[in-house]
Amino acid sequence: MRKQVIAGNWKMYKTLSEAKQFASELKAKQLDTTNVEAVICAPALFLESLVNETKGSFISIGAQNMHEEKEGAFTGEVSGQQLQDLGVSYVVIGHSERRQYFNETDESVNKKAKAAFENNLTPIICVGESLEQRESNETESIVSAQTTAALEGLSEEQVKNTIIAYEPIWAIGTGKTATADDANDVCRSIRETILDGFGEEVASAVRIQYGGSVKPENIEELLSKEDIDGALVGGASLQVDSFVKLLEAGANV
Ligand SMILES: O=C[C@H](O)COP(=O)(O)O
């Protein structure tokens, strides 16, 4: 059985003191995390403090982006080496907001995924279709092409350790969620794409999250589906109580 992974993506929310307060309250909770990984993907500015605050707890810390190069003249960017050095263990790559506003492409997503593994970071690679693409029945072809491009050149072992987050763009921050069955169908098609490229063992090991208006009220149904192995959560990850409920749902699958 694949271990569920519930990742909060804080996007550009919270101040440093709010972030530290959140981490300190969360780590004090008694949670059975045998069956669930808890990850907070925070703004780069907070990563060092959050790694220190959560050391020895059930919480892992992730970044929301990274540069593909190890170092260089790239003003404003953060490298995988720098993240690893801080004790960060996950990194979100290719979030639709980065594809839309910061020119992230399938090619850069692939380079970043490779750089993530070079620095012992677990990539959470986001894929997903726009409303227009969904309405013209292109969802599976778009998501499959994004997945294939993102994983190109990775080893079987690396793909097994990759997390894919299926996030339909029209469901992000809108309150609209894909039905659990629709989300599962797309997650299954992602797994089939991986099966075609990397074989059965890899496809059955890789974890595929759903993201897009996930909240305590809808997470149980989503996680009950066979091909959904967790959630990438924006808004509902910003409050401790709500994030704890999401983790509990993951723990009880
Ligand atoms: O990375 C998280 C997603 O963009 C989902 O955000 P949301 O839960 O606020 O819809």
Ligand as a Chemical Component Dictionary entry (heavy atoms), coordinates in Angstrom:
data_LIG
# 
_chem_comp.id                   LIG 
_chem_comp.type                 NON-POLYMER 
_chem_comp.pdbx_formal_charge   0 
_chem_comp.three_letter_code    LIG 
# 
loop_
_chem_comp_atom.comp_id 
_chem_comp_atom.atom_id 
_chem_comp_atom.alt_atom_id 
_chem_comp_atom.type_symbol 
_chem_comp_atom.charge 
_chem_comp_atom.model_Cartn_x 
_chem_comp_atom.model_Cartn_y 
_chem_comp_atom.model_Cartn_z 
_chem_comp_atom.pdbx_ordinal 
LIG O1 O1 O 0 -1.032 23.825 -4.322 1  
LIG C1 C1 C 0 -2.202 23.832 -3.974 2  
LIG C2 C2 C 0 -3.262 24.093 -4.919 3  
LIG O2 O2 O 0 -2.980 25.144 -5.771 4  
LIG C3 C3 C 0 -4.648 24.079 -4.376 5  
LIG O3 O3 O 0 -4.994 25.279 -3.746 6  
LIG P1 P1 P 0 -6.424 25.339 -2.992 7  
LIG O4 O4 O 0 -6.457 24.183 -2.071 8  
LIG O5 O5 O 0 -6.418 26.667 -2.293 9  
LIG O6 O6 O 0 -7.460 25.227 -4.066 10 
# 
loop_
_chem_comp_bond.comp_id 
_chem_comp_bond.atom_id_1 
_chem_comp_bond.atom_id_2 
_chem_comp_bond.value_order 
_chem_comp_bond.pdbx_ordinal 
LIG O1 C1 DOUB 1 
LIG C1 C2 SING 2 
LIG C2 O2 SING 3 
LIG C2 C3 SING 4 
LIG C3 O3 SING 5 
LIG O3 P1 SING 6 
LIG P1 O4 DOUB 7 
LIG P1 O5 SING 8 
LIG P1 O6 SING 9 
# 
